[in-house]
Amino acid sequence: MSLDDDYANAAYIPDAESFLEYWDEAARNYRDAEHTLGRAQLNQPYGPHSDQAFDLFYPAGRPLGLVVFVHGGYWLRFGRRDFSHLAQGACLRDWAVAMPSYPLAPEASISGITRSVAMAITEAASRIAGPIVLAGHSAGGHLVARMGQDDVGLPSAVRGRIQKIVPISPVADLLPLMQTEMNVTLKLTKASAKAESPAYRPRPNDTDVHIWVGAEERPVFLEQAKLLATNWQAGLTIEVSKHHFDIIAGLEDPDSSLMAALLED
């Protein structure tokens, strides 16, 4: 049985294309403005691949710590420049924000992408002192959840600084993706899908986890969020009236409930 329709988001979001257009314009405007103000270090490498780079945004004053936002796109699309504007909420709360790209499938496997994200966090953490908060959307939610396990390559000193992980609409169980057309590119096997599924891995020790998902998302994303929350005994927020594309809008607003979940105890 094909699950392509179950994991199709844009087809069930009214005027979905307008979100992509907004992200492109808002990201470019925010990135350009912050760079002009001297508060953005762009295209910072963390590895040899051209996509192993991140943009680092600074608050107006000394950073309280580091937020790392990992983008989604089913490990197949998007990059650091597509979501720059989502750094705004944390920067206005005096946190620095790193936004990494990573090599995409099929050039990179999901396990390889996981290791790239760990490399990005490690390099960004060397630039910014203090606690670290990880947030990621969709496939990015999967990737930040994976940072809680000890097999991803994070140095113990960096892992010890991670204060909170907030997977937003995460793909926590990769096994169902084997029944989608995407797997022609992702090339998941039963073994690799299970190994890369946070839902079947141990909950991170000594790290707060809060899972965030929209009430109007596709049923499989609600199921995925609930599965991770149950298996990890983690906090779960189902935000009313939000779907898979506007669930990340709260990252732009320093006073949003999503930002409170990231940066408040």
Summary of the structure (lengths in Angstrom):
residues: 265
radius of gyration: 16.9
end to end distance: 43.0
largest distance: 53.6
contacts: 942
relative contact order: 0.15
helix: 41%
strand: 17%
